[in-house]
Amino acid sequence: MPFEAFLSRYDPGRRWTVSEGESGWNNTTRIAENDLGDKRVLRIYETHKDAEKIAFEHDVLLKLSEATLPFAVPRPIALQDGTSFATLADGTGRFAALFTYTAGKRPNGSEPAVAESIGEAVGRLSLALRELRTTAAPAYLPCYELEQTHPSCPGSVIASFCEAPPAAFHDLQESLLRIGDAMRVFQSALQTVRSLPHQLVHGDINDSNLLADLNDSTRIAAILDFEFCTIELRAMEPAVALAGLIGESGDLGAASAFLNGFGQIAPLIEAEIDALPVLMRLRRLDVFVHFLGRYLSGVDEAAVLRQQTLETAAGLALLDRQEDEIRSMCRETMLKKASG
């Protein structure tokens, strides 16, 4: 078993079985169960070999595990030497860590009742992160610092790719031009964006990073994957979730329900509400630039970036049509709560 040596560092003498877990674009997840029936989550970090990034993530998770929250967060399990992660003994230099296991299933955020519960959970997480103080500085910059966050993709590279794409993307020229235009519009709003309130945020709330209760699909049992947690615009947390909930369908039912749940717990101020569609665009642009960097560095084939290009352009087009309605929904929910 390729992970046996690593797992034996936690419980020497125990026998482990490892099964597939749901992995995202970035990291590998496995379910590890020992001969006593104890389940753990084994995570292999694939996107970087930066110990400081992992240390910050684990610091946040250990402190959050002490907070009173109505849902679980992964708690890093200490190795015998007291550390919470180590390199695999396979010569790759990859880091891995073991976390507590929470039973659950992936929620369907397109259902309004589920979306409202997600909003409430994200609101409670936002309040907890607002009060949390970390030992070290965050490893990631706010995502609005696109050129520094993705150093392999400076503005000139993004603009060139969008305006004169390689042959594998010629048929997506219209979509790429839309993305390039959105990048320029965002840059003009950057000064205003930087002035908004900041705090620790999860930064990647979506259905794949949530677990619903096995017996009640409307109850959020856990929020997972804090890899990108950093000091960020606090309004970025709901903006990321909303961008995912709206998706490409344009259905605002789930978005409205999410805002109702979030607004009851952690309402935004008016300046943040005004900026929310801008931040939702930023989320889509940030994801595109992330995958552009992966493509240019040879991590992904063209097919992956083609998919992300189409999804990004479709999402931007939806926001162009719906931003006033989104802002109105948010204002009605948040300001009514704040004034009450």
C-alpha positions as CSV (number, residue, x, y, z in Angstrom):
1,M,0.0,0.0,0.0
2,P,1.7,3.3,-1.1
3,F,0.6,5.2,2.0
4,E,1.3,2.5,4.6
5,A,4.6,4.0,5.7
6,F,3.1,7.4,6.2
7,L,0.1,6.2,8.2
8,S,2.3,4.0,10.4
9,R,3.9,7.2,11.7
10,Y,0.6,8.1,13.4
11,D,-0.2,4.7,14.9
12,P,2.7,2.3,14.8
13,G,1.5,-1.3,14.7
14,R,-2.0,-0.5,13.4
15,R,-3.0,-1.9,10.0
16,W,-4.7,0.5,7.6
17,T,-6.9,0.2,4.6
18,V,-7.2,3.1,2.2
19,S,-10.1,3.8,-0.2
20,E,-10.9,6.4,-2.7
21,G,-12.2,9.7,-1.5
22,E,-13.7,12.6,-3.5
23,S,-10.8,14.7,-4.8
24,G,-11.1,18.1,-6.4
25,W,-8.9,19.7,-9.1
26,N,-6.0,20.4,-6.7
27,N,-5.4,17.7,-4.2
28,T,-5.8,14.0,-3.6
29,T,-8.1,12.7,-0.8
30,R,-8.3,9.2,0.5
31,I,-10.3,7.6,3.4
32,A,-8.0,5.7,5.7
33,E,-9.4,3.2,8.2
34,N,-7.4,1.3,10.8
35,D,-8.0,-2.2,12.2
36,L,-9.9,-0.7,15.1
37,G,-12.5,0.8,12.7
38,D,-11.3,4.4,13.2
39,K,-11.7,6.5,10.0
40,R,-9.5,9.4,9.0
41,V,-9.1,11.6,6.0
42,L,-5.7,11.4,4.3
43,R,-4.9,14.4,2.2
44,I,-2.0,14.6,-0.3
45,Y,-1.0,18.2,-1.3
46,E,-0.5,18.2,-5.0
47,T,-0.4,21.9,-5.9
48,H,2.6,23.0,-3.8
49,K,5.4,21.9,-1.5
50,D,5.2,24.9,0.8
51,A,5.3,24.0,4.5
52,E,4.4,27.5,5.5
53,K,1.1,27.4,3.6
54,I,0.1,24.1,5.3
55,A,1.2,25.3,8.7
56,F,-1.1,28.3,8.4
57,E,-4.0,26.2,7.2
58,H,-3.6,23.8,10.1
59,D,-3.2,26.6,12.6
60,V,-6.6,28.0,11.5
61,L,-8.2,24.6,11.7
62,L,-6.9,23.8,15.1
63,K,-8.2,27.1,16.5
64,L,-11.6,26.7,14.7
65,S,-12.0,23.2,16.2
66,E,-12.1,24.9,19.6
67,A,-14.9,27.2,18.6
68,T,-18.6,26.5,19.2
69,L,-19.9,25.8,15.7
70,P,-23.0,23.8,14.6
71,F,-20.9,21.9,12.0
72,A,-17.5,20.2,11.9
73,V,-14.3,21.4,10.4
74,P,-11.4,19.0,9.6
75,R,-9.0,18.8,12.6
76,P,-5.4,17.9,11.7
77,I,-4.2,14.9,13.7
78,A,-0.7,15.2,15.3
79,L,2.1,12.8,14.4
80,Q,4.0,11.3,17.2
81,D,6.6,14.2,17.1
82,G,3.7,16.7,17.5
83,T,3.7,18.0,13.9
84,S,0.6,17.8,11.8
85,F,2.0,17.0,8.3
86,A,5.0,15.4,6.7
87,T,6.4,14.4,3.3
88,L,5.5,11.1,1.7
89,A,8.3,8.5,1.5
90,D,7.9,8.2,-2.3
91,G,10.6,10.6,-3.4
92,T,8.1,13.2,-4.8
93,G,8.5,15.6,-1.9
94,R,4.7,15.9,-1.6
95,F,3.3,16.7,1.8
96,A,0.5,14.7,3.4
97,A,-1.6,15.0,6.5
98,L,-4.3,13.1,8.4
99,F,-7.5,14.7,9.5
100,T,-10.6,13.8,11.5
101,Y,-13.4,12.2,9.5
102,T,-17.0,13.5,9.4
103,A,-19.7,11.3,7.8
104,G,-21.8,13.1,5.3
105,K,-22.7,13.6,1.6
106,R,-22.2,16.4,-0.8
107,P,-25.2,18.8,-0.6
108,N,-27.2,20.0,-3.6
109,G,-26.9,23.8,-3.3
110,S,-29.3,24.3,-6.2
111,E,-32.2,23.4,-3.8
112,P,-33.3,26.6,-2.0
113,A,-33.7,24.9,1.4
114,V,-30.2,23.6,1.2
115,A,-28.8,26.9,-0.1
116,E,-30.3,28.7,2.9
117,S,-28.7,26.3,5.3
118,I,-25.4,26.8,3.4
119,G,-25.8,30.5,3.9
120,E,-26.4,30.2,7.6
121,A,-23.3,27.9,8.0
122,V,-21.1,30.2,6.0
123,G,-22.4,33.2,8.0
124,R,-21.4,31.4,11.3
125,L,-18.0,30.5,9.9
126,S,-17.5,34.1,8.8
127,L,-18.2,35.3,12.4
128,A,-15.9,32.7,13.9
129,L,-13.0,33.6,11.5
130,R,-13.6,37.3,12.2
131,E,-12.6,36.6,15.8
132,L,-9.8,34.1,15.2
133,R,-6.2,35.2,15.6
134,T,-3.5,33.1,14.0
135,T,0.1,32.6,15.1
136,A,1.6,33.1,11.6
137,A,0.8,35.4,8.7
138,P,-1.3,34.1,5.9
139,A,0.5,32.4,3.0
140,Y,-1.9,33.6,0.3
141,L,-2.6,37.2,-0.8
142,P,-6.1,38.5,-1.4
143,C,-7.4,37.2,-4.7
144,Y,-7.9,40.8,-6.0
145,E,-4.1,41.0,-6.2
146,L,-4.3,38.8,-9.3
147,E,-0.9,39.4,-10.7
148,Q,0.8,38.6,-7.4
149,T,-1.4,35.7,-6.6
150,H,-0.7,34.2,-10.0
151,P,2.9,35.3,-10.7
152,S,3.2,33.1,-13.8
153,C,0.2,35.1,-15.3
154,P,0.9,38.8,-15.2
155,G,-1.6,41.1,-16.8
156,S,0.4,41.2,-20.1
157,V,0.3,37.4,-20.4
158,I,-3.5,37.2,-19.7
159,A,-4.2,40.0,-22.2
160,S,-2.1,38.4,-24.9
161,F,-3.7,35.0,-24.4
162,C,-7.2,36.5,-24.6
163,E,-6.5,38.7,-27.6
164,A,-4.3,36.3,-29.6
165,P,-4.9,32.8,-28.2
166,P,-2.9,29.7,-29.5
167,A,-4.5,27.5,-32.2
168,A,-6.2,25.2,-29.7
169,F,-8.3,28.1,-28.5
170,H,-9.0,30.0,-31.8
171,D,-12.7,28.9,-31.8
172,L,-13.1,30.4,-28.2
173,Q,-12.0,33.9,-29.3
174,E,-15.3,35.5,-28.4
175,S,-15.3,34.0,-24.9
176,L,-11.6,35.0,-24.4
177,L,-12.3,38.6,-25.4
178,R,-15.2,38.8,-22.9
179,I,-12.8,37.6,-20.2
180,G,-10.1,40.1,-21.3
181,D,-12.7,42.9,-21.2
182,A,-13.8,41.9,-17.7
183,M,-10.2,41.9,-16.5
184,R,-9.8,45.5,-17.6
185,V,-13.1,46.6,-16.0
186,F,-12.0,44.9,-12.7
187,Q,-8.7,46.7,-12.7
188,S,-10.5,50.0,-12.9
189,A,-12.5,49.1,-9.7
190,L,-9.4,47.8,-7.8
191,Q,-8.9,50.9,-5.6
192,T,-12.5,50.8,-4.4
193,V,-12.3,47.0,-3.8
194,R,-9.1,47.3,-1.7
195,S,-10.9,49.7,0.7
196,L,-13.6,47.2,1.8
197,P,-13.5,45.4,5.2
198,H,-11.0,42.5,5.4
199,Q,-10.9,39.4,7.7
200,L,-9.9,35.7,7.5
201,V,-12.1,33.9,5.0
202,H,-12.3,30.3,3.8
203,G,-12.1,31.5,0.2
204,D,-13.5,28.4,-1.6
205,I,-17.1,27.7,-0.4
206,N,-18.9,25.4,-2.9
207,D,-20.8,22.1,-2.8
208,S,-17.6,20.0,-3.1
209,N,-16.2,21.6,0.1
210,L,-19.3,20.9,2.1
211,L,-20.9,17.9,3.7
212,A,-24.6,17.6,4.4
213,D,-26.0,15.3,7.2
214,L,-26.7,11.8,5.9
215,N,-30.2,11.9,7.4
216,D,-31.1,15.5,6.7
217,S,-29.9,17.0,3.4
218,T,-30.7,20.5,4.6
219,R,-28.3,20.4,7.5
220,I,-24.7,21.2,6.9
221,A,-22.5,18.7,8.8
222,A,-19.1,20.0,7.8
223,I,-17.2,22.7,5.9
224,L,-14.0,21.2,4.4
225,D,-10.8,22.3,2.6
226,F,-9.3,25.4,4.2
227,E,-6.2,25.3,2.0
228,F,-6.9,28.8,0.6
229,C,-7.9,30.5,3.8
230,T,-6.3,33.9,4.1
231,I,-7.0,37.5,5.0
232,E,-9.3,38.7,2.3
233,L,-12.3,40.9,1.7
234,R,-15.0,39.5,4.0
235,A,-17.6,40.0,1.3
236,M,-15.6,37.6,-0.8
237,E,-16.9,34.7,1.2
238,P,-20.6,35.1,0.1
239,A,-19.4,36.3,-3.4
240,V,-17.6,33.0,-4.0
241,A,-20.5,30.9,-2.8
242,L,-23.0,33.0,-4.9
243,A,-20.9,32.6,-8.1
244,G,-21.1,28.9,-7.6
245,L,-24.8,28.7,-6.8
246,I,-25.8,30.7,-9.8
247,G,-23.5,28.8,-12.1
248,E,-24.4,28.9,-15.7
249,S,-28.1,28.3,-15.3
250,G,-29.0,31.9,-14.2
251,D,-31.5,30.6,-11.6
252,L,-31.5,33.0,-8.7
253,G,-33.7,30.9,-6.4
254,A,-30.8,29.3,-4.6
255,A,-28.9,32.6,-4.5
256,S,-31.8,34.3,-2.9
257,A,-32.1,31.6,-0.3
258,F,-28.4,31.6,0.4
259,L,-28.5,35.4,1.0
260,N,-31.4,35.0,3.3
261,G,-29.5,32.5,5.4
262,F,-26.2,34.4,5.3
263,G,-27.8,37.7,6.0
264,Q,-29.5,36.5,9.2
265,I,-26.1,35.7,10.6
266,A,-23.5,38.0,9.1
267,P,-25.0,40.9,7.1
268,L,-22.8,43.0,4.9
269,I,-22.6,46.8,4.9
270,E,-23.9,48.8,1.9
271,A,-20.5,49.3,0.3
272,E,-19.9,45.6,0.3
273,I,-23.4,45.0,-1.2
274,D,-22.6,47.5,-4.0
275,A,-19.4,45.6,-4.7
276,L,-20.8,42.1,-4.6
277,P,-21.3,41.6,-8.4
278,V,-17.8,42.9,-8.9
279,L,-16.4,40.4,-6.4
280,M,-18.4,37.6,-8.1
281,R,-16.8,38.6,-11.4
282,L,-13.4,38.5,-9.6
283,R,-14.1,35.0,-8.4
284,R,-14.7,33.8,-12.0
285,L,-11.6,35.7,-13.3
286,D,-9.5,34.3,-10.4
287,V,-10.5,30.7,-11.3
288,F,-9.7,31.3,-15.0
289,V,-6.3,32.8,-14.3
290,H,-5.5,29.8,-12.0
291,F,-6.2,27.3,-14.7
292,L,-4.5,29.5,-17.3
293,G,-1.4,29.2,-15.2
294,R,-1.8,25.4,-14.9
295,Y,-2.1,25.2,-18.7
296,L,0.9,27.4,-19.4
297,S,3.0,25.5,-17.0
298,G,2.0,22.1,-18.5
299,V,0.0,20.8,-15.5
300,D,-3.3,20.6,-17.5
301,E,-4.1,19.8,-21.1
302,A,-5.9,22.3,-23.3
303,A,-9.2,20.6,-22.7
304,V,-9.3,21.7,-19.1
305,L,-8.6,25.3,-19.8
306,R,-11.2,25.2,-22.7
307,Q,-13.8,24.1,-20.2
308,Q,-12.8,26.8,-17.7
309,T,-12.9,29.4,-20.5
310,L,-16.4,28.5,-21.5
311,E,-17.6,28.4,-17.9
312,T,-16.0,31.7,-17.1
313,A,-17.3,33.5,-20.1
314,A,-20.8,32.2,-19.5
315,G,-20.7,33.2,-15.9
316,L,-19.6,36.7,-16.8
317,A,-22.4,37.1,-19.3
318,L,-24.9,36.1,-16.7
319,L,-23.6,38.6,-14.2
320,D,-23.8,41.3,-16.9
321,R,-27.5,40.6,-17.1
322,Q,-28.3,39.9,-13.4
323,E,-26.0,42.2,-11.4
324,D,-28.8,44.7,-10.6
325,E,-31.1,41.9,-9.4
326,I,-28.4,40.3,-7.3
327,R,-27.5,43.6,-5.7
328,S,-31.2,44.3,-5.0
329,M,-31.8,40.9,-3.4
330,C,-28.7,41.3,-1.2
331,R,-29.6,44.8,-0.2
332,E,-33.2,43.8,0.8
333,T,-31.9,40.9,3.0
334,M,-28.8,42.5,4.5
335,L,-29.9,46.0,5.2
336,K,-33.2,44.9,6.6
337,K,-31.3,42.6,9.1
338,A,-28.8,45.3,9.9
339,S,-31.5,47.9,10.6
340,G,-33.5,45.4,12.7
